Amino acid sequence: MGMGTEIITHLSYDELRQRPDDGKRYELIRGEVHVSPSPNTRHQHTLWNLSISFGIYSQTHAGPPDLVVEILSPSTAAHDRATKLALYAGAGVPWVWFLDAEVKTVETLKLEGGKYYYDSVLSGNQILTSPLFPEWQLPLHELFDFRTSF
């Protein structure tokens, strides 16, 4: 758990979406909401765009995903990659995505034999998809659309 992260248990996606903006970041992980200090605006937009897309998808597809999504911020990128990957591997998380809102890239990593290997590195007009979510797709230009207001 990162420093300054608190957990609010058992909040649905809709309840999470209806919370007032208090400047903090909320992440829904295995039905638990993890709250972190406020990141920069691009970070928030990226998380919001992904959350909206996943929210719509999860309403028609049951079951928690075997996925951790990390939205990198310049100050924590090295920590996220090194320390957290080891934690996720130890926990047996099959998939990890690293989203970089500054350079607008998505890296998808798959756990094989206790280590993560790159499955894809996406940028530009490419489309984010996953074998975990049949029929779901999110073009990167929508993921990294920073025009939404919160």
N, CA, C and O of each residue as an XYZ file, in Angstrom:
600
protein
N       0.842     -1.202      0.000
C       0.000      0.000      0.000
C       0.874      1.247      0.000
O       1.800      1.357      0.804
N       0.587      2.179     -0.891
C       1.377      3.394     -0.970
C       1.153      4.264      0.250
O       0.158      4.112      0.958
N       2.067      5.164      0.490
C       1.925      6.045      1.633
C       0.718      6.950      1.443
O       0.507      7.476      0.351
N      -0.052      7.132      2.458
C      -1.202      8.012      2.372
C      -2.393      7.400      1.678
O      -3.329      8.109      1.310
N      -2.373      6.078      1.492
C      -3.506      5.423      0.851
C      -4.420      4.848      1.919
O      -3.972      4.129      2.812
N      -5.709      5.170      1.821
C      -6.668      4.599      2.755
C      -7.619      3.718      1.960
O      -7.736      3.870      0.744
N      -8.291      2.809      2.629
C      -9.198      1.905      1.941
C     -10.617      2.084      2.459
O     -10.857      2.092      3.667
N     -11.546      2.225      1.533
C     -12.966      2.239      1.868
C     -13.533      0.964      1.271
O     -13.473      0.765      0.057
N     -14.082      0.104      2.110
C     -14.487     -1.189      1.580
C     -15.884     -1.167      0.960
O     -16.760     -0.385      1.330
N     -16.033     -2.060      0.007
C     -17.331     -2.400     -0.581
C     -18.158     -1.205     -1.029
O     -19.246     -0.946     -0.514
N     -17.621     -0.495     -1.986
C     -18.330      0.601     -2.620
C     -18.514      0.189     -4.067
O     -17.552     -0.226     -4.713
N     -19.721      0.294     -4.590
C     -19.948     -0.100     -5.976
C     -19.408      0.982     -6.904
O     -19.100      2.093     -6.471
N     -19.299      0.642     -8.184
C     -18.827      1.615     -9.165
C     -19.734      2.851     -9.184
O     -19.255      3.983     -9.243
N     -21.057      2.615     -9.131
C     -21.994      3.744     -9.171
C     -21.846      4.645     -7.946
O     -21.896      5.871     -8.051
N     -21.664      4.016     -6.782
C     -21.470      4.811     -5.561
C     -20.170      5.614     -5.652
O     -20.108      6.775     -5.248
N     -19.144      4.971     -6.188
C     -17.856      5.638     -6.346
C     -17.997      6.845     -7.279
O     -17.444      7.916     -7.030
N     -18.752      6.637     -8.355
C     -18.921      7.682     -9.355
C     -19.688      8.871     -8.794
O     -19.486     10.006     -9.227
N     -20.571      8.609     -7.828
C     -21.417      9.677     -7.281
C     -20.747     10.467     -6.143
O     -21.293     11.464     -5.670
N     -19.572     10.017     -5.712
C     -18.891     10.744     -4.637
C     -18.497     12.138     -5.124
O     -18.109     12.302     -6.280
N     -18.594     13.140     -4.253
C     -18.163     14.479     -4.655
C     -16.652     14.509     -4.873
O     -15.915     13.742     -4.254
N     -16.197     15.393     -5.750
C     -14.766     15.509     -5.999
C     -14.117     16.219     -4.818
O     -14.369     17.400     -4.580
N     -13.286     15.499     -4.087
C     -12.622     16.106     -2.930
C     -11.130     16.269     -3.175
O     -10.359     16.512     -2.246
N     -10.726     16.131     -4.451
C      -9.314     16.323     -4.775
C      -8.474     15.087     -4.567
O      -7.276     15.096     -4.847
N      -9.094     14.002     -4.072
C      -8.345     12.765     -3.879
C      -8.617     11.815     -5.037
O      -9.572     11.987     -5.794
N      -7.752     10.804     -5.159
C      -7.904      9.824     -6.223
C      -8.513      8.557     -5.652
O      -8.068      8.060     -4.617
N      -9.525      8.036     -6.321
C     -10.181      6.814     -5.877
C      -9.949      5.702     -6.879
O     -10.147      5.895     -8.078
N      -9.527      4.528     -6.395
C      -9.332      3.380     -7.255
C     -10.165      2.227     -6.728
O     -10.139      1.927     -5.535
N     -10.897      1.589     -7.610
C     -11.726      0.453     -7.232
C     -10.947     -0.820     -7.519
O     -10.722     -1.160     -8.681
N     -10.532     -1.529     -6.466
C      -9.728     -2.744     -6.611
C     -10.406     -3.871     -5.852
O     -10.539     -3.813     -4.629
N     -10.836     -4.903     -6.581
C     -11.509     -6.051     -5.976
C     -12.636     -5.631     -5.048
O     -12.793     -6.184     -3.959
N     -13.428     -4.643     -5.486
C     -14.568     -4.198     -4.692
C     -14.199     -3.259     -3.555
O     -15.073     -2.777     -2.834
N     -12.883     -2.992     -3.388
C     -12.453     -2.050     -2.355
C     -11.977     -0.776     -3.025
O     -11.333     -0.813     -4.073
N     -12.300      0.345     -2.412
C     -11.877      1.622     -2.967
C     -10.600      2.078     -2.267
O     -10.560      2.213     -1.044
N      -9.571      2.309     -3.052
C      -8.307      2.798     -2.517
C      -8.213      4.290     -2.814
O      -8.402      4.720     -3.952
N      -7.922      5.065     -1.790
C      -7.871      6.518     -1.926
C      -6.424      6.991     -1.804
O      -5.733      6.669     -0.837
N      -5.977      7.755     -2.793
C      -4.615      8.285     -2.779
C      -4.665      9.801     -2.884
O      -5.681     10.366     -3.286
N      -3.564     10.462     -2.520
C      -3.526     11.921     -2.667
C      -3.750     12.314     -4.123
O      -3.492     11.531     -5.038
N      -4.226     13.521     -4.319
C      -4.582     13.963     -5.664
C      -3.389     13.992     -6.597
O      -2.365     14.598     -6.283
N      -3.515     13.336     -7.751
C      -2.471     13.420     -8.772
C      -2.732     14.623     -9.666
O      -3.627     15.425     -9.398
N      -1.946     14.744    -10.729
C      -2.167     15.879    -11.622
C      -3.411     15.664    -12.475
O      -4.003     14.585    -12.479
N      -3.786     16.700    -13.185
C      -5.046     16.681    -13.925
C      -5.077     15.617    -15.013
O      -6.086     14.931    -15.175
N      -3.988     15.469    -15.759
C      -3.946     14.445    -16.808
C      -4.171     13.064    -16.227
O      -4.861     12.224    -16.805
N      -3.573     12.856    -15.075
C      -3.709     11.598    -14.353
C      -5.175     11.347    -14.037
O      -5.684     10.244    -14.239
N      -5.849     12.379    -13.538
C      -7.262     12.264    -13.177
C      -8.129     12.010    -14.402
O      -9.030     11.172    -14.367
N      -7.858     12.728    -15.480
C      -8.631     12.536    -16.707
C      -8.490     11.112    -17.216
O      -9.474     10.485    -17.610
N      -7.252     10.600    -17.206
C      -6.991      9.255    -17.700
C      -7.734      8.220    -16.870
O      -8.362      7.309    -17.409
N      -7.657      8.371    -15.539
C      -8.351      7.453    -14.641
C      -9.861      7.529    -14.872
O     -10.547      6.507    -14.899
N     -10.362      8.736    -15.035
C     -11.794      8.939    -15.251
C     -12.254      8.268    -16.544
O     -13.263      7.564    -16.560
N     -11.508      8.490    -17.625
C     -11.879      7.916    -18.919
C     -11.884      6.391    -18.867
O     -12.779      5.747    -19.415
N     -10.884      5.823    -18.208
C     -10.816      4.366    -18.080
C     -11.957      3.858    -17.198
O     -12.578      2.839    -17.500
N     -12.229      4.577    -16.104
C     -13.283      4.156    -15.178
C     -14.649      4.154    -15.842
O     -15.446      3.237    -15.638
N     -14.914      5.173    -16.628
C     -16.198      5.260    -17.328
C     -16.350      4.071    -18.270
O     -17.395      3.422    -18.302
N     -15.291      3.791    -19.043
C     -15.338      2.694    -20.007
C     -15.520      1.356    -19.304
O     -16.335      0.533    -19.721
N     -14.753      1.141    -18.233
C     -14.869     -0.105    -17.474
C     -16.220     -0.207    -16.781
O     -16.791     -1.292    -16.675
N     -16.725      0.927    -16.313
C     -18.002      0.913    -15.612
C     -19.123      0.438    -16.509
O     -19.957     -0.374    -16.110
N     -19.131      0.959    -17.738
C     -20.141      0.545    -18.707
C     -19.974     -0.941    -19.015
O     -20.955     -1.679    -19.097
N     -18.718     -1.374    -19.186
C     -18.440     -2.776    -19.512
C     -18.854     -3.705    -18.375
O     -19.476     -4.741    -18.609
N     -18.509     -3.333    -17.144
C     -18.729     -4.235    -16.002
C     -20.206     -4.397    -15.664
O     -20.591     -5.352    -14.989
N     -21.038     -3.458    -16.136
C     -22.471     -3.592    -15.876
C     -23.084     -4.730    -16.679
O     -24.149     -5.236    -16.325
N     -22.418     -5.137    -17.761
C     -22.948     -6.225    -18.582
C     -22.110     -7.492    -18.507
O     -22.471     -8.504    -19.107
N     -20.996     -7.454    -17.780
C     -20.120     -8.620    -17.637
C     -19.786     -8.809    -16.159
O     -19.160     -7.944    -15.547
N     -20.204     -9.938    -15.585
C     -19.966    -10.182    -14.162
C     -18.541    -10.684    -13.921
O     -17.867    -11.126    -14.852
N     -18.089    -10.612    -12.672
C     -16.805    -11.168    -12.267
C     -15.718    -10.155    -12.154
O     -15.575     -9.321    -13.049
N     -14.906    -10.178    -11.055
C     -13.810     -9.212    -10.904
C     -12.660     -9.523    -11.864
O     -12.294    -10.688    -12.019
N     -12.078     -8.492    -12.521
C     -10.974     -8.731    -13.449
C      -9.671     -9.069    -12.733
O      -9.413     -8.591    -11.629
N      -8.864     -9.890    -13.370
C      -7.544    -10.240    -12.833
C      -6.515     -9.258    -13.369
O      -5.620     -9.613    -14.136
N      -6.671     -8.016    -12.940
C      -5.901     -6.940    -13.542
C      -5.626     -5.845    -12.531
O      -6.491     -5.496    -11.728
N      -4.407     -5.299    -12.575
C      -4.094     -4.080    -11.833
C      -3.710     -3.027    -12.857
O      -2.891     -3.278    -13.742
N      -4.301     -1.851    -12.733
C      -3.965     -0.740    -13.615
C      -3.249      0.329    -12.799
O      -3.780      0.828    -11.807
N      -2.042      0.672    -13.226
C      -1.280      1.732    -12.567
C      -1.194      2.913    -13.525
O      -0.700      2.776    -14.644
N      -1.674      4.072    -13.084
C      -1.495      5.279    -13.884
C      -0.263      5.977    -13.335
O      -0.272      6.514    -12.227
N       0.794      5.956    -14.132
C       2.088      6.436    -13.669
C       2.092      7.945    -13.509
O       1.520      8.678    -14.316
N       2.749      8.390    -12.451
C       3.030      9.813    -12.337
C       4.539      9.922    -12.265
O       5.197      9.028    -11.733
N       5.105     11.008    -12.792
C       6.569     11.115    -12.878
C       7.274     10.825    -11.560
O       8.359     10.243    -11.552
N       6.664     11.227    -10.439
C       7.330     11.067     -9.146
C       7.345      9.618     -8.659
O       8.213      9.238     -7.874
N       6.394      8.813     -9.118
C       6.301      7.452     -8.590
C       6.534      6.370     -9.635
O       6.420      5.185     -9.323
N       6.861      6.753    -10.881
C       6.978      5.783    -11.974
C       7.979      4.671    -11.670
O       7.694      3.494    -11.891
N       9.148      5.048    -11.165
C      10.172      4.034    -10.883
C       9.700      3.080     -9.791
O       9.898      1.869     -9.883
N       9.072      3.642     -8.755
C       8.536      2.830     -7.663
C       7.435      1.907     -8.164
O       7.387      0.728     -7.814
N       6.547      2.462     -8.991
C       5.436      1.672     -9.518
C       5.958      0.478    -10.304
O       5.473     -0.641    -10.140
N       6.945      0.719    -11.155
C       7.462     -0.344    -12.010
C       8.218     -1.411    -11.219
O       7.963     -2.605    -11.375
N       9.139     -0.975    -10.378
C      10.003     -1.931     -9.690
C       9.319     -2.609     -8.508
O       9.097     -3.820     -8.509
N       8.992     -1.808     -7.506
C       8.452     -2.354     -6.263
C       7.108     -3.027     -6.462
O       6.894     -4.151     -6.008
N       6.211     -2.342     -7.136
C       4.859     -2.865     -7.248
C       4.792     -4.112     -8.128
O       4.022     -5.028     -7.838
N       5.583     -4.161     -9.195
C       5.573     -5.354    -10.045
C       5.943     -6.591     -9.245
O       5.360     -7.658     -9.437
N       6.912     -6.447     -8.349
C       7.307     -7.572     -7.498
C       6.149     -7.993     -6.591
O       5.905     -9.184     -6.397
N       5.445     -7.018     -6.044
C       4.291     -7.308     -5.191
C       3.193     -8.018     -5.978
O       2.620     -9.003     -5.512
N       2.909     -7.513     -7.164
C       1.845     -8.101     -7.977
C       2.204     -9.516     -8.409
O       1.350    -10.403     -8.430
N       3.479     -9.723     -8.754
C       3.927    -11.056     -9.151
C       3.775    -12.023     -7.982
O       3.329    -13.159     -8.147
N       4.159    -11.543     -6.788
C       4.036    -12.371     -5.592
C       2.593    -12.735     -5.287
O       2.311    -13.810     -4.760
N       1.672    -11.819     -5.627
C       0.255    -12.064     -5.394
C      -0.373    -12.868     -6.531
O      -1.519    -13.307     -6.436
N       0.389    -13.053     -7.600
C      -0.108    -13.832     -8.724
C      -1.099    -13.096     -9.601
O      -1.966    -13.717    -10.217
N      -0.978    -11.761     -9.665
C      -1.862    -10.979    -10.535
C      -1.464    -11.230    -11.995
O      -0.341    -10.917    -12.391
N      -2.385    -11.798    -12.803
C      -2.007    -12.197    -14.166
C      -1.649    -11.044    -15.101
O      -0.777    -11.184    -15.959
N      -2.317     -9.914    -14.935
C      -2.097     -8.801    -15.858
C      -1.856     -7.501    -15.106
O      -2.498     -7.232    -14.091
N      -0.923     -6.694    -15.614
C      -0.680     -5.352    -15.095
C      -0.614     -4.399    -16.288
O       0.056     -4.674    -17.283
N      -1.312     -3.290    -16.172
C      -1.220     -2.243    -17.191
C      -0.568     -1.024    -16.572
O      -0.923     -0.616    -15.466
N       0.394     -0.439    -17.287
C       0.970      0.847    -16.907
C       0.491      1.888    -17.905
O       0.764      1.785    -19.101
N      -0.228      2.897    -17.406
C      -0.698      3.977    -18.256
C       0.120      5.219    -17.947
O       0.244      5.610    -16.786
N       0.678      5.838    -18.974
C       1.448      7.063    -18.802
C       0.722      8.201    -19.504
O       0.729      8.296    -20.731
N       0.093      9.066    -18.704
C      -0.715     10.149    -19.256
C       0.136     11.276    -19.830
O      -0.354     12.094    -20.608
N       1.409     11.317    -19.446
C       2.286     12.379    -19.956
C       2.667     12.111    -21.411
O       2.595     13.004    -22.255
N       3.070     10.878    -21.692
C       3.493     10.529    -23.057
C       2.427      9.749    -23.809
O       2.615      9.381    -24.968
N       1.289      9.497    -23.130
C       0.133      8.828    -23.735
C       0.468      7.434    -24.267
O       0.223      7.118    -25.431
N       1.030      6.620    -23.392
C       1.315      5.240    -23.763
C       0.653      4.287    -22.773
O       0.393      4.645    -21.624
N       0.387      3.071    -23.236
C      -0.119      2.001    -22.384
C       0.775      0.789    -22.585
O       1.000      0.353    -23.714
N       1.283      0.246    -21.482
C       2.057     -0.988    -21.535
C       1.234     -2.063    -20.851
O       0.783     -1.874    -19.721
N       1.030     -3.198    -21.526
C       0.333     -4.308    -20.890
C       1.339     -5.426    -20.657
O       2.069     -5.834    -21.560
N       1.355     -5.910    -19.408
C       2.297     -6.955    -19.026
C       1.546     -8.188    -18.546
O       0.530     -8.085    -17.859
N       2.061     -9.355    -18.918
C       1.428    -10.615    -18.550
C       2.384    -11.429    -17.689
O       3.581    -11.515    -17.964
N       1.817    -12.028    -16.631
C       2.612    -12.842    -15.718
C       2.792    -14.241    -16.300
O       1.819    -14.941    -16.581
N       4.049    -14.634    -16.475
C       4.349    -15.986    -16.959
C       5.551    -16.512    -16.187
O       6.629    -15.918    -16.202
N       5.342    -17.644    -15.510
C       6.431    -18.229    -14.741
C       6.965    -17.328    -13.649
O       8.162    -17.328    -13.360
N       6.063    -16.548    -13.035
C       6.460    -15.690    -11.920
C       7.080    -14.364    -12.325
O       7.465    -13.574    -11.463
N       7.186    -14.102    -13.649
C       7.747    -12.840    -14.118
C       6.798    -12.192    -15.117
O       6.010    -12.865    -15.781
N       6.893    -10.871    -15.204
C       6.060    -10.142    -16.163
C       6.792     -9.948    -17.475
O       7.973     -9.604    -17.511
N       6.054    -10.179    -18.556
C       6.571     -9.947    -19.890
C       5.630     -8.997    -20.616
O       4.416     -9.032    -20.414
N       6.207     -8.142    -21.467
C       5.376     -7.217    -22.223
C       4.470     -7.982    -23.173
O       4.928     -8.826    -23.943
N       3.181     -7.678    -23.111
C       2.237     -8.231    -24.069
C       2.044     -7.225    -25.202
O       1.973     -7.601    -26.372
N       1.960     -5.943    -24.844
C       1.863     -4.894    -25.865
C       2.315     -3.561    -25.300
O       2.232     -3.319    -24.096
N       2.793     -2.702    -26.185
C       3.098     -1.311    -25.848
C       2.370     -0.462    -26.873
O       2.689     -0.482    -28.062
N       1.383      0.288    -26.389
C       0.496      1.022    -27.287
C       0.720      2.522    -27.205
O       1.042      3.058    -26.145
N       0.545      3.196    -28.345
C       0.642      4.651    -28.384
C      -0.133      5.149    -29.599
O      -0.679      4.361    -30.371
N      -0.171      6.467    -29.752
C      -0.813      7.052    -30.930
C      -2.290      6.717    -31.010
O      -3.030      6.886    -30.040
N      -2.714      6.242    -32.172
C      -4.129      5.946    -32.408
C      -4.467      4.474    -32.183
O      -5.517      4.005    -32.623
N      -3.584      3.745    -31.500
C      -3.850      2.332    -31.268
C      -4.997      2.146    -30.274
O      -5.404      3.089    -29.595
N      -5.506      0.925    -30.199
C      -6.688      0.625    -29.389
C      -6.328     -0.367    -28.293
O      -5.736     -1.414    -28.555
N      -6.692     -0.026    -27.067
C      -6.452     -0.894    -25.920
C      -7.531     -1.976    -25.880
O      -8.725     -1.679    -25.840
N      -7.089     -3.234    -25.891
C      -8.003     -4.363    -25.756
C      -7.375     -5.334    -24.770
O      -6.219     -5.164    -24.380
N      -8.126     -6.350    -24.364
C      -7.591     -7.346    -23.457
C      -8.357     -8.650    -23.601
O      -9.580     -8.637    -23.741
N      -7.641     -9.794    -23.567
C      -8.332    -11.077    -23.560
C      -9.198    -11.257    -22.316
O     -10.085    -12.111    -22.292
N      -8.941    -10.451    -21.283
C      -9.760    -10.516    -20.064
C     -11.167     -9.986    -20.310
O     -12.121    -10.398    -19.649
N     -11.288     -9.067    -21.268
C     -12.566     -8.392    -21.496
C     -12.987     -8.514    -22.955
O     -12.788     -7.579    -23.731
N     -13.564     -9.643    -23.342
C     -14.010     -9.815    -24.717
C     -14.969     -8.688    -25.108
O     -15.831     -8.293    -24.323
N     -14.809     -8.188    -26.310
C     -15.675     -7.154    -26.886
C     -15.425     -5.751    -26.338
O     -15.982     -4.787    -26.862
N     -14.595     -5.612    -25.291
C     -14.281     -4.269    -24.770
C     -13.078     -3.720    -25.522
O     -12.098     -4.428    -25.755
N     -13.166     -2.465    -25.893
C     -11.994     -1.809    -26.463
C     -12.056     -0.323    -26.173
O     -13.139      0.250    -26.048
N     -10.888      0.299    -26.066
C     -10.815      1.722    -25.754
C      -9.676      2.343    -26.568
O      -8.504      2.096    -26.284
N     -10.017      3.145    -27.575
C      -8.975      3.822    -28.349
C      -8.167      4.748    -27.438
O      -8.724      5.409    -26.561
N      -6.860      4.790    -27.651
C      -6.013      5.608    -26.786
C      -6.390      7.088    -26.836
O      -6.231      7.804    -25.848
N      -6.887      7.545    -27.983
C      -7.254      8.965    -28.060
C      -8.450      9.273    -27.161
O      -8.644     10.425    -26.773
N      -9.256      8.262    -26.825
C     -10.351      8.463    -25.865
C      -9.841      8.333    -24.428
O     -10.262      9.078    -23.543
N      -8.936      7.385    -24.206
C      -8.357      7.191    -22.870
C      -7.635      8.457    -22.421
O      -7.783      8.902    -21.283
N      -6.858      9.021    -23.326
C      -6.062     10.210    -22.986
C      -6.719     11.482    -23.521
O      -6.052     12.350    -24.083
N      -8.033     11.576    -23.337
C      -8.781     12.776    -23.701
C      -8.890     13.629    -22.443
O      -9.578     13.251    -21.496
N      -8.222     14.766    -22.427
C      -8.140     15.567    -21.208
C      -9.138     16.722    -21.187
O      -8.982     17.665    -20.412
N     -10.165     16.648    -22.041
C     -11.105     17.758    -22.119
C     -12.248     17.646    -21.124
O     -12.922     18.635    -20.840
N     -12.474     16.438    -20.587
C     -13.570     16.233    -19.639
C     -13.406     17.150    -18.437
O     -12.287     17.389    -17.984
N     -14.512     17.663    -17.920
C     -14.420     18.413    -16.663
C     -14.938     17.529    -15.539
O     -15.850     16.727    -15.741
N     -14.361     17.675    -14.367
C     -14.731     16.802    -13.253
C     -15.786     17.441    -12.378
O     -16.215     16.842    -11.391
